[in-house]
Amino acid sequence: MEQKVLEIINNIRAAKELVPVTELHTEDNLRDDLGLTSFDLAELTVNIEDEFDIDIFEDGLINTVGEIYVKLQK
């Protein structure tokens, strides 16, 4: 699961010509640490929903990688 989330985030970062991240930490902030915009977060949601069949933003905003992992473990 963690590897797939890393792959999805790096695909979004690559489209913005940002350097790929080698690993994610639960405390990484999607905006501040990973440089994702609101548009990127929408793309992230769609990609995660396609891969894991879950809407990570269904119950409100997600700000960190750890919050994504918690949603995916439900």
N, CA, C and O atoms as a Maestro MAE file, in Angstrom:
{
 s_m_m2io_version
 :::
 2.0.0
}

f_m_ct {
 s_m_title
 :::
 protein
 m_atom[296] {
  # First column is atom index #
  i_m_mmod_type
  r_m_x_coord
  r_m_y_coord
  r_m_z_coord
  i_m_residue_number
  s_m_chain_name
  s_m_pdb_residue_name
  s_m_pdb_atom_name
  i_m_atomic_number
  :::
  1 25 0.821 -1.198 0.000 1 A "MET " " N  " 7
  2 3 0.000 0.000 0.000 1 A "MET " " CA " 6
  3 2 0.865 1.261 0.000 1 A "MET " " C  " 6
  4 15 0.650 2.173 -0.799 1 A "MET " " O  " 8
  5 25 1.846 1.301 0.908 2 A "GLU " " N  " 7
  6 3 2.696 2.490 1.002 2 A "GLU " " CA " 6
  7 2 3.448 2.748 -0.305 2 A "GLU " " C  " 6
  8 15 3.603 3.895 -0.723 2 A "GLU " " O  " 8
  9 25 3.913 1.676 -0.943 3 A "GLN " " N  " 7
  10 3 4.664 1.824 -2.191 3 A "GLN " " CA " 6
  11 2 3.777 2.385 -3.295 3 A "GLN " " C  " 6
  12 15 4.226 3.204 -4.098 3 A "GLN " " O  " 8
  13 25 2.523 1.951 -3.340 4 A "LYS " " N  " 7
  14 3 1.604 2.430 -4.370 4 A "LYS " " CA " 6
  15 2 1.275 3.906 -4.149 4 A "LYS " " C  " 6
  16 15 1.193 4.671 -5.110 4 A "LYS " " O  " 8
  17 25 1.086 4.309 -2.896 5 A "VAL " " N  " 7
  18 3 0.829 5.726 -2.590 5 A "VAL " " CA " 6
  19 2 2.039 6.563 -2.998 5 A "VAL " " C  " 6
  20 15 1.882 7.645 -3.562 5 A "VAL " " O  " 8
  21 25 3.236 6.073 -2.718 6 A "LEU " " N  " 7
  22 3 4.459 6.771 -3.129 6 A "LEU " " CA " 6
  23 2 4.495 6.918 -4.650 6 A "LEU " " C  " 6
  24 15 4.829 7.985 -5.166 6 A "LEU " " O  " 8
  25 25 4.156 5.860 -5.355 7 A "GLU " " N  " 7
  26 3 4.143 5.895 -6.815 7 A "GLU " " CA " 6
  27 2 3.133 6.931 -7.342 7 A "GLU " " C  " 6
  28 15 3.437 7.688 -8.264 7 A "GLU " " O  " 8
  29 25 1.953 6.953 -6.756 8 A "ILE " " N  " 7
  30 3 0.916 7.908 -7.178 8 A "ILE " " CA " 6
  31 2 1.384 9.348 -6.937 8 A "ILE " " C  " 6
  32 15 1.247 10.205 -7.811 8 A "ILE " " O  " 8
  33 25 1.930 9.604 -5.760 9 A "ILE " " N  " 7
  34 3 2.410 10.954 -5.432 9 A "ILE " " CA " 6
  35 2 3.549 11.354 -6.367 9 A "ILE " " C  " 6
  36 15 3.596 12.495 -6.826 9 A "ILE " " O  " 8
  37 25 4.461 10.436 -6.651 10 A "ASN " " N  " 7
  38 3 5.580 10.763 -7.542 10 A "ASN " " CA " 6
  39 2 5.117 10.998 -8.973 10 A "ASN " " C  " 6
  40 15 5.710 11.810 -9.683 10 A "ASN " " O  " 8
  41 25 4.076 10.309 -9.410 11 A "ASN " " N  " 7
  42 3 3.524 10.568 -10.746 11 A "ASN " " CA " 6
  43 2 2.963 11.987 -10.828 11 A "ASN " " C  " 6
  44 15 3.136 12.672 -11.836 11 A "ASN " " O  " 8
  45 25 2.301 12.416 -9.779 12 A "ILE " " N  " 7
  46 3 1.758 13.784 -9.736 12 A "ILE " " CA " 6
  47 2 2.901 14.795 -9.693 12 A "ILE " " C  " 6
  48 15 2.862 15.808 -10.391 12 A "ILE " " O  " 8
  49 25 3.909 14.524 -8.883 13 A "ARG " " N  " 7
  50 3 5.064 15.422 -8.786 13 A "ARG " " CA " 6
  51 2 5.816 15.491 -10.109 13 A "ARG " " C  " 6
  52 15 6.295 16.559 -10.489 13 A "ARG " " O  " 8
  53 25 5.926 14.374 -10.814 14 A "ALA " " N  " 7
  54 3 6.640 14.333 -12.095 14 A "ALA " " CA " 6
  55 2 5.953 15.221 -13.133 14 A "ALA " " C  " 6
  56 15 6.618 15.866 -13.944 14 A "ALA " " O  " 8
  57 25 4.633 15.249 -13.102 15 A "ALA " " N  " 7
  58 3 3.888 16.096 -14.040 15 A "ALA " " CA " 6
  59 2 4.188 17.577 -13.802 15 A "ALA " " C  " 6
  60 15 4.052 18.400 -14.707 15 A "ALA " " O  " 8
  61 25 4.592 17.901 -12.589 16 A "LYS " " N  " 7
  62 3 4.946 19.290 -12.243 16 A "LYS " " CA " 6
  63 2 6.450 19.526 -12.329 16 A "LYS " " C  " 6
  64 15 6.950 20.587 -11.955 16 A "LYS " " O  " 8
  65 25 7.166 18.507 -12.834 17 A "GLU " " N  " 7
  66 3 8.617 18.556 -12.947 17 A "GLU " " CA " 6
  67 2 9.300 18.726 -11.592 17 A "GLU " " C  " 6
  68 15 10.333 19.387 -11.487 17 A "GLU " " O  " 8
  69 25 8.716 18.127 -10.561 18 A "LEU " " N  " 7
  70 3 9.329 18.109 -9.235 18 A "LEU " " CA " 6
  71 2 10.131 16.817 -9.081 18 A "LEU " " C  " 6
  72 15 9.796 15.795 -9.680 18 A "LEU " " O  " 8
  73 25 11.164 16.871 -8.292 19 A "VAL " " N  " 7
  74 3 11.999 15.702 -8.045 19 A "VAL " " CA " 6
  75 2 11.179 14.655 -7.293 19 A "VAL " " C  " 6
  76 15 10.461 14.994 -6.352 19 A "VAL " " O  " 8
  77 25 11.277 13.390 -7.696 20 A "PRO " " N  " 7
  78 3 10.550 12.342 -6.974 20 A "PRO " " CA " 6
  79 2 11.054 12.212 -5.534 20 A "PRO " " C  " 6
  80 15 12.228 12.451 -5.250 20 A "PRO " " O  " 8
  81 25 10.168 11.839 -4.653 21 A "VAL " " N  " 7
  82 3 10.572 11.558 -3.274 21 A "VAL " " CA " 6
  83 2 10.897 10.071 -3.186 21 A "VAL " " C  " 6
  84 15 10.263 9.245 -3.842 21 A "VAL " " O  " 8
  85 25 11.889 9.744 -2.371 22 A "THR " " N  " 7
  86 3 12.312 8.348 -2.276 22 A "THR " " CA " 6
  87 2 11.519 7.576 -1.238 22 A "THR " " C  " 6
  88 15 11.362 6.359 -1.340 22 A "THR " " O  " 8
  89 25 11.016 8.298 -0.225 23 A "GLU " " N  " 7
  90 3 10.196 7.637 0.785 23 A "GLU " " CA " 6
  91 2 9.237 8.645 1.394 23 A "GLU " " C  " 6
  92 15 9.492 9.850 1.418 23 A "GLU " " O  " 8
  93 25 8.130 8.112 1.882 24 A "LEU " " N  " 7
  94 3 7.128 8.944 2.540 24 A "LEU " " CA " 6
  95 2 7.158 8.671 4.034 24 A "LEU " " C  " 6
  96 15 7.436 7.555 4.471 24 A "LEU " " O  " 8
  97 25 6.869 9.700 4.804 25 A "HIS " " N  " 7
  98 3 6.782 9.579 6.254 25 A "HIS " " CA " 6
  99 2 5.361 9.949 6.664 25 A "HIS " " C  " 6
  100 15 4.735 10.802 6.035 25 A "HIS " " O  " 8
  101 25 4.861 9.326 7.691 26 A "THR " " N  " 7
  102 3 3.475 9.564 8.096 26 A "THR " " CA " 6
  103 2 3.210 11.028 8.405 26 A "THR " " C  " 6
  104 15 2.085 11.499 8.238 26 A "THR " " O  " 8
  105 25 4.225 11.754 8.852 27 A "GLU " " N  " 7
  106 3 4.026 13.164 9.210 27 A "GLU " " CA " 6
  107 2 4.182 14.112 8.024 27 A "GLU " " C  " 6
  108 15 3.968 15.314 8.182 27 A "GLU " " O  " 8
  109 25 4.547 13.617 6.847 28 A "ASP " " N  " 7
  110 3 4.692 14.478 5.668 28 A "ASP " " CA " 6
  111 2 3.372 15.159 5.330 28 A "ASP " " C  " 6
  112 15 2.343 14.504 5.166 28 A "ASP " " O  " 8
  113 25 3.420 16.488 5.229 29 A "ASN " " N  " 7
  114 3 2.248 17.257 4.854 29 A "ASN " " CA " 6
  115 2 2.155 17.275 3.329 29 A "ASN " " C  " 6
  116 15 3.138 17.550 2.640 29 A "ASN " " O  " 8
  117 25 0.973 16.982 2.819 30 A "LEU " " N  " 7
  118 3 0.793 16.874 1.371 30 A "LEU " " CA " 6
  119 2 1.101 18.185 0.652 30 A "LEU " " C  " 6
  120 15 1.670 18.176 -0.440 30 A "LEU " " O  " 8
  121 25 0.733 19.293 1.250 31 A "ARG " " N  " 7
  122 3 0.981 20.601 0.634 31 A "ARG " " CA " 6
  123 2 2.383 21.122 0.949 31 A "ARG " " C  " 6
  124 15 3.162 21.422 0.044 31 A "ARG " " O  " 8
  125 25 2.689 21.223 2.225 32 A "ASP " " N  " 7
  126 3 3.928 21.875 2.648 32 A "ASP " " CA " 6
  127 2 5.179 21.049 2.348 32 A "ASP " " C  " 6
  128 15 6.181 21.591 1.882 32 A "ASP " " O  " 8
  129 25 5.127 19.750 2.611 33 A "ASP " " N  " 7
  130 3 6.313 18.910 2.438 33 A "ASP " " CA " 6
  131 2 6.422 18.311 1.037 33 A "ASP " " C  " 6
  132 15 7.523 18.133 0.515 33 A "ASP " " O  " 8
  133 25 5.270 18.001 0.430 34 A "LEU " " N  " 7
  134 3 5.297 17.327 -0.870 34 A "LEU " " CA " 6
  135 2 4.949 18.250 -2.028 34 A "LEU " " C  " 6
  136 15 5.023 17.838 -3.186 34 A "LEU " " O  " 8
  137 25 4.569 19.491 -1.738 35 A "GLY " " N  " 7
  138 3 4.351 20.491 -2.778 35 A "GLY " " CA " 6
  139 2 3.101 20.297 -3.623 35 A "GLY " " C  " 6
  140 15 3.053 20.746 -4.769 35 A "GLY " " O  " 8
  141 25 2.089 19.635 -3.073 36 A "LEU " " N  " 7
  142 3 0.864 19.408 -3.831 36 A "LEU " " CA " 6
  143 2 -0.102 20.584 -3.686 36 A "LEU " " C  " 6
  144 15 -0.249 21.150 -2.603 36 A "LEU " " O  " 8
  145 25 -0.750 20.939 -4.782 37 A "THR " " N  " 7
  146 3 -1.754 22.008 -4.783 37 A "THR " " CA " 6
  147 2 -3.146 21.388 -4.629 37 A "THR " " C  " 6
  148 15 -3.289 20.166 -4.573 37 A "THR " " O  " 8
  149 25 -4.153 22.232 -4.564 38 A "SER " " N  " 7
  150 3 -5.533 21.736 -4.485 38 A "SER " " CA " 6
  151 2 -5.862 20.856 -5.697 38 A "SER " " C  " 6
  152 15 -6.514 19.822 -5.559 38 A "SER " " O  " 8
  153 25 -5.411 21.270 -6.870 39 A "PHE " " N  " 7
  154 3 -5.628 20.471 -8.080 39 A "PHE " " CA " 6
  155 2 -4.930 19.121 -7.961 39 A "PHE " " C  " 6
  156 15 -5.489 18.092 -8.340 39 A "PHE " " O  " 8
  157 25 -3.712 19.128 -7.435 40 A "ASP " " N  " 7
  158 3 -2.964 17.873 -7.250 40 A "ASP " " CA " 6
  159 2 -3.681 16.949 -6.266 40 A "ASP " " C  " 6
  160 15 -3.714 15.733 -6.456 40 A "ASP " " O  " 8
  161 25 -4.253 17.534 -5.217 41 A "LEU " " N  " 7
  162 3 -4.973 16.726 -4.234 41 A "LEU " " CA " 6
  163 2 -6.207 16.078 -4.852 41 A "LEU " " C  " 6
  164 15 -6.565 14.951 -4.509 41 A "LEU " " O  " 8
  165 25 -6.853 16.799 -5.766 42 A "ALA " " N  " 7
  166 3 -7.999 16.218 -6.475 42 A "ALA " " CA " 6
  167 2 -7.528 15.043 -7.330 42 A "ALA " " C  " 6
  168 15 -8.181 14.000 -7.373 42 A "ALA " " O  " 8
  169 25 -6.410 15.212 -7.999 43 A "GLU " " N  " 7
  170 3 -5.852 14.129 -8.811 43 A "GLU " " CA " 6
  171 2 -5.438 12.955 -7.928 43 A "GLU " " C  " 6
  172 15 -5.652 11.796 -8.286 43 A "GLU " " O  " 8
  173 25 -4.851 13.255 -6.784 44 A "LEU " " N  " 7
  174 3 -4.464 12.221 -5.828 44 A "LEU " " CA " 6
  175 2 -5.685 11.413 -5.389 44 A "LEU " " C  " 6
  176 15 -5.640 10.185 -5.320 44 A "LEU " " O  " 8
  177 25 -6.766 12.117 -5.095 45 A "THR " " N  " 7
  178 3 -8.002 11.454 -4.671 45 A "THR " " CA " 6
  179 2 -8.503 10.494 -5.746 45 A "THR " " C  " 6
  180 15 -8.854 9.352 -5.451 45 A "THR " " O  " 8
  181 25 -8.535 10.956 -6.978 46 A "VAL " " N  " 7
  182 3 -9.014 10.123 -8.087 46 A "VAL " " CA " 6
  183 2 -8.115 8.896 -8.257 46 A "VAL " " C  " 6
  184 15 -8.606 7.778 -8.409 46 A "VAL " " O  " 8
  185 25 -6.815 9.109 -8.233 47 A "ASN " " N  " 7
  186 3 -5.882 7.987 -8.418 47 A "ASN " " CA " 6
  187 2 -5.977 6.966 -7.296 47 A "ASN " " C  " 6
  188 15 -5.935 5.762 -7.548 47 A "ASN " " O  " 8
  189 25 -6.104 7.434 -6.059 48 A "ILE " " N  " 7
  190 3 -6.225 6.511 -4.935 48 A "ILE " " CA " 6
  191 2 -7.559 5.783 -4.995 48 A "ILE " " C  " 6
  192 15 -7.636 4.590 -4.701 48 A "ILE " " O  " 8
  193 25 -8.609 6.503 -5.376 49 A "GLU " " N  " 7
  194 3 -9.918 5.857 -5.496 49 A "GLU " " CA " 6
  195 2 -9.888 4.783 -6.585 49 A "GLU " " C  " 6
  196 15 -10.465 3.710 -6.408 49 A "GLU " " O  " 8
  197 25 -9.230 5.057 -7.695 50 A "ASP " " N  " 7
  198 3 -9.104 4.063 -8.770 50 A "ASP " " CA " 6
  199 2 -8.324 2.835 -8.299 50 A "ASP " " C  " 6
  200 15 -8.684 1.705 -8.627 50 A "ASP " " O  " 8
  201 25 -7.277 3.056 -7.544 51 A "GLU " " N  " 7
  202 3 -6.397 1.970 -7.110 51 A "GLU " " CA " 6
  203 2 -6.972 1.171 -5.936 51 A "GLU " " C  " 6
  204 15 -6.902 -0.057 -5.920 51 A "GLU " " O  " 8
  205 25 -7.544 1.885 -4.951 52 A "PHE " " N  " 7
  206 3 -7.960 1.232 -3.704 52 A "PHE " " CA " 6
  207 2 -9.469 1.215 -3.489 52 A "PHE " " C  " 6
  208 15 -9.947 0.642 -2.510 52 A "PHE " " O  " 8
  209 25 -10.221 1.834 -4.389 53 A "ASP " " N  " 7
  210 3 -11.684 1.892 -4.300 53 A "ASP " " CA " 6
  211 2 -12.162 2.534 -2.996 53 A "ASP " " C  " 6
  212 15 -13.081 2.037 -2.346 53 A "ASP " " O  " 8
  213 25 -11.520 3.647 -2.625 54 A "ILE " " N  " 7
  214 3 -11.924 4.395 -1.432 54 A "ILE " " CA " 6
  215 2 -11.691 5.883 -1.681 54 A "ILE " " C  " 6
  216 15 -10.680 6.273 -2.266 54 A "ILE " " O  " 8
  217 25 -12.635 6.708 -1.233 55 A "ASP " " N  " 7
  218 3 -12.505 8.163 -1.341 55 A "ASP " " CA " 6
  219 2 -11.881 8.672 -0.054 55 A "ASP " " C  " 6
  220 15 -12.552 8.739 0.976 55 A "ASP " " O  " 8
  221 25 -10.597 9.034 -0.103 56 A "ILE " " N  " 7
  222 3 -9.887 9.437 1.107 56 A "ILE " " CA " 6
  223 2 -10.382 10.768 1.668 56 A "ILE " " C  " 6
  224 15 -10.142 11.069 2.837 56 A "ILE " " O  " 8
  225 25 -11.065 11.562 0.856 57 A "PHE " " N  " 7
  226 3 -11.563 12.856 1.319 57 A "PHE " " CA " 6
  227 2 -13.051 12.816 1.662 57 A "PHE " " C  " 6
  228 15 -13.660 13.863 1.879 57 A "PHE " " O  " 8
  229 25 -13.641 11.627 1.713 58 A "GLU " " N  " 7
  230 3 -15.069 11.482 1.958 58 A "GLU " " CA " 6
  231 2 -15.505 12.118 3.286 58 A "GLU " " C  " 6
  232 15 -16.572 12.728 3.366 58 A "GLU " " O  " 8
  233 25 -14.682 11.974 4.312 59 A "ASP " " N  " 7
  234 3 -15.033 12.487 5.643 59 A "ASP " " CA " 6
  235 2 -14.388 13.825 5.968 59 A "ASP " " C  " 6
  236 15 -14.432 14.259 7.119 59 A "ASP " " O  " 8
  237 25 -13.788 14.490 4.985 60 A "GLY " " N  " 7
  238 3 -13.136 15.769 5.231 60 A "GLY " " CA " 6
  239 2 -11.740 15.790 4.646 60 A "GLY " " C  " 6
  240 15 -11.312 14.850 3.976 60 A "GLY " " O  " 8
  241 25 -11.047 16.864 4.908 61 A "LEU " " N  " 7
  242 3 -9.712 17.051 4.345 61 A "LEU " " CA " 6
  243 2 -8.685 16.103 4.938 61 A "LEU " " C  " 6
  244 15 -8.748 15.728 6.109 61 A "LEU " " O  " 8
  245 25 -7.752 15.735 4.104 62 A "ILE " " N  " 7
  246 3 -6.599 14.939 4.504 62 A "ILE " " CA " 6
  247 2 -5.386 15.840 4.323 62 A "ILE " " C  " 6
  248 15 -5.225 16.469 3.278 62 A "ILE " " O  " 8
  249 25 -4.533 15.901 5.341 63 A "ASN " " N  " 7
  250 3 -3.374 16.788 5.267 63 A "ASN " " CA " 6
  251 2 -2.033 16.072 5.236 63 A "ASN " " C  " 6
  252 15 -1.046 16.622 4.748 63 A "ASN " " O  " 8
  253 25 -1.991 14.840 5.756 64 A "THR " " N  " 7
  254 3 -0.706 14.146 5.850 64 A "THR " " CA " 6
  255 2 -0.765 12.768 5.209 64 A "THR " " C  " 6
  256 15 -1.837 12.208 4.981 64 A "THR " " O  " 8
  257 25 0.403 12.248 4.930 65 A "VAL " " N  " 7
  258 3 0.525 10.897 4.391 65 A "VAL " " CA " 6
  259 2 -0.046 9.889 5.387 65 A "VAL " " C  " 6
  260 15 -0.701 8.925 4.991 65 A "VAL " " O  " 8
  261 25 0.200 10.108 6.671 66 A "GLY " " N  " 7
  262 3 -0.319 9.209 7.699 66 A "GLY " " CA " 6
  263 2 -1.836 9.122 7.678 66 A "GLY " " C  " 6
  264 15 -2.401 8.050 7.893 66 A "GLY " " O  " 8
  265 25 -2.495 10.237 7.422 67 A "GLU " " N  " 7
  266 3 -3.958 10.232 7.350 67 A "GLU " " CA " 6
  267 2 -4.442 9.419 6.147 67 A "GLU " " C  " 6
  268 15 -5.490 8.777 6.214 67 A "GLU " " O  " 8
  269 25 -3.691 9.443 5.059 68 A "ILE " " N  " 7
  270 3 -4.037 8.598 3.901 68 A "ILE " " CA " 6
  271 2 -3.931 7.131 4.308 68 A "ILE " " C  " 6
  272 15 -4.828 6.339 4.019 68 A "ILE " " O  " 8
  273 25 -2.843 6.770 4.974 69 A "TYR " " N  " 7
  274 3 -2.645 5.374 5.377 69 A "TYR " " CA " 6
  275 2 -3.774 4.895 6.293 69 A "TYR " " C  " 6
  276 15 -4.246 3.766 6.159 69 A "TYR " " O  " 8
  277 25 -4.204 5.747 7.218 70 A "VAL " " N  " 7
  278 3 -5.288 5.376 8.129 70 A "VAL " " CA " 6
  279 2 -6.560 5.095 7.344 70 A "VAL " " C  " 6
  280 15 -7.251 4.113 7.612 70 A "VAL " " O  " 8
  281 25 -6.873 5.950 6.376 71 A "LYS " " N  " 7
  282 3 -8.077 5.762 5.548 71 A "LYS " " CA " 6
  283 2 -7.990 4.457 4.760 71 A "LYS " " C  " 6
  284 15 -8.981 3.738 4.633 71 A "LYS " " O  " 8
  285 25 -6.822 4.155 4.238 72 A "LEU " " N  " 7
  286 3 -6.665 2.966 3.417 72 A "LEU " " CA " 6
  287 2 -6.703 1.672 4.234 72 A "LEU " " C  " 6
  288 15 -6.979 0.603 3.689 72 A "LEU " " O  " 8
  289 25 -6.431 1.763 5.522 73 A "GLN " " N  " 7
  290 3 -6.444 0.579 6.370 73 A "GLN " " CA " 6
  291 2 -7.828 0.218 6.883 73 A "GLN " " C  " 6
  292 15 -8.013 -0.846 7.472 73 A "GLN " " O  " 8
  293 25 -8.808 1.100 6.663 74 A "LYS " " N  " 7
  294 3 -10.167 0.831 7.144 74 A "LYS " " CA " 6
  295 2 -10.836 -0.230 6.317 74 A "LYS " " C  " 6
  296 15 -11.986 -0.583 6.579 74 A "LYS " " O  " 8
  :::
 }
 m_bond[295] {
  # First column is bond index #
  i_m_from
  i_m_to
  i_m_order
  :::
  1 1 2 1
  2 2 3 1
  3 3 4 2
  4 3 5 1
  5 5 6 1
  6 6 7 1
  7 7 8 2
  8 7 9 1
  9 9 10 1
  10 10 11 1
  11 11 12 2
  12 11 13 1
  13 13 14 1
  14 14 15 1
  15 15 16 2
  16 15 17 1
  17 17 18 1
  18 18 19 1
  19 19 20 2
  20 19 21 1
  21 21 22 1
  22 22 23 1
  23 23 24 2
  24 23 25 1
  25 25 26 1
  26 26 27 1
  27 27 28 2
  28 27 29 1
  29 29 30 1
  30 30 31 1
  31 31 32 2
  32 31 33 1
  33 33 34 1
  34 34 35 1
  35 35 36 2
  36 35 37 1
  37 37 38 1
  38 38 39 1
  39 39 40 2
  40 39 41 1
  41 41 42 1
  42 42 43 1
  43 43 44 2
  44 43 45 1
  45 45 46 1
  46 46 47 1
  47 47 48 2
  48 47 49 1
  49 49 50 1
  50 50 51 1
  51 51 52 2
  52 51 53 1
  53 53 54 1
  54 54 55 1
  55 55 56 2
  56 55 57 1
  57 57 58 1
  58 58 59 1
  59 59 60 2
  60 59 61 1
  61 61 62 1
  62 62 63 1
  63 63 64 2
  64 63 65 1
  65 65 66 1
  66 66 67 1
  67 67 68 2
  68 67 69 1
  69 69 70 1
  70 70 71 1
  71 71 72 2
  72 71 73 1
  73 73 74 1
  74 74 75 1
  75 75 76 2
  76 75 77 1
  77 77 78 1
  78 78 79 1
  79 79 80 2
  80 79 81 1
  81 81 82 1
  82 82 83 1
  83 83 84 2
  84 83 85 1
  85 85 86 1
  86 86 87 1
  87 87 88 2
  88 87 89 1
  89 89 90 1
  90 90 91 1
  91 91 92 2
  92 91 93 1
  93 93 94 1
  94 94 95 1
  95 95 96 2
  96 95 97 1
  97 97 98 1
  98 98 99 1
  99 99 100 2
  100 99 101 1
  101 101 102 1
  102 102 103 1
  103 103 104 2
  104 103 105 1
  105 105 106 1
  106 106 107 1
  107 107 108 2
  108 107 109 1
  109 109 110 1
  110 110 111 1
  111 111 112 2
  112 111 113 1
  113 113 114 1
  114 114 115 1
  115 115 116 2
  116 115 117 1
  117 117 118 1
  118 118 119 1
  119 119 120 2
  120 119 121 1
  121 121 122 1
  122 122 123 1
  123 123 124 2
  124 123 125 1
  125 125 126 1
  126 126 127 1
  127 127 128 2
  128 127 129 1
  129 129 130 1
  130 130 131 1
  131 131 132 2
  132 131 133 1
  133 133 134 1
  134 134 135 1
  135 135 136 2
  136 135 137 1
  137 137 138 1
  138 138 139 1
  139 139 140 2
  140 139 141 1
  141 141 142 1
  142 142 143 1
  143 143 144 2
  144 143 145 1
  145 145 146 1
  146 146 147 1
  147 147 148 2
  148 147 149 1
  149 149 150 1
  150 150 151 1
  151 151 152 2
  152 151 153 1
  153 153 154 1
  154 154 155 1
  155 155 156 2
  156 155 157 1
  157 157 158 1
  158 158 159 1
  159 159 160 2
  160 159 161 1
  161 161 162 1
  162 162 163 1
  163 163 164 2
  164 163 165 1
  165 165 166 1
  166 166 167 1
  167 167 168 2
  168 167 169 1
  169 169 170 1
  170 170 171 1
  171 171 172 2
  172 171 173 1
  173 173 174 1
  174 174 175 1
  175 175 176 2
  176 175 177 1
  177 177 178 1
  178 178 179 1
  179 179 180 2
  180 179 181 1
  181 181 182 1
  182 182 183 1
  183 183 184 2
  184 183 185 1
  185 185 186 1
  186 186 187 1
  187 187 188 2
  188 187 189 1
  189 189 190 1
  190 190 191 1
  191 191 192 2
  192 191 193 1
  193 193 194 1
  194 194 195 1
  195 195 196 2
  196 195 197 1
  197 197 198 1
  198 198 199 1
  199 199 200 2
  200 199 201 1
  201 201 202 1
  202 202 203 1
  203 203 204 2
  204 203 205 1
  205 205 206 1
  206 206 207 1
  207 207 208 2
  208 207 209 1
  209 209 210 1
  210 210 211 1
  211 211 212 2
  212 211 213 1
  213 213 214 1
  214 214 215 1
  215 215 216 2
  216 215 217 1
  217 217 218 1
  218 218 219 1
  219 219 220 2
  220 219 221 1
  221 221 222 1
  222 222 223 1
  223 223 224 2
  224 223 225 1
  225 225 226 1
  226 226 227 1
  227 227 228 2
  228 227 229 1
  229 229 230 1
  230 230 231 1
  231 231 232 2
  232 231 233 1
  233 233 234 1
  234 234 235 1
  235 235 236 2
  236 235 237 1
  237 237 238 1
  238 238 239 1
  239 239 240 2
  240 239 241 1
  241 241 242 1
  242 242 243 1
  243 243 244 2
  244 243 245 1
  245 245 246 1
  246 246 247 1
  247 247 248 2
  248 247 249 1
  249 249 250 1
  250 250 251 1
  251 251 252 2
  252 251 253 1
  253 253 254 1
  254 254 255 1
  255 255 256 2
  256 255 257 1
  257 257 258 1
  258 258 259 1
  259 259 260 2
  260 259 261 1
  261 261 262 1
  262 262 263 1
  263 263 264 2
  264 263 265 1
  265 265 266 1
  266 266 267 1
  267 267 268 2
  268 267 269 1
  269 269 270 1
  270 270 271 1
  271 271 272 2
  272 271 273 1
  273 273 274 1
  274 274 275 1
  275 275 276 2
  276 275 277 1
  277 277 278 1
  278 278 279 1
  279 279 280 2
  280 279 281 1
  281 281 282 1
  282 282 283 1
  283 283 284 2
  284 283 285 1
  285 285 286 1
  286 286 287 1
  287 287 288 2
  288 287 289 1
  289 289 290 1
  290 290 291 1
  291 291 292 2
  292 291 293 1
  293 293 294 1
  294 294 295 1
  295 295 296 2
  :::
 }
}
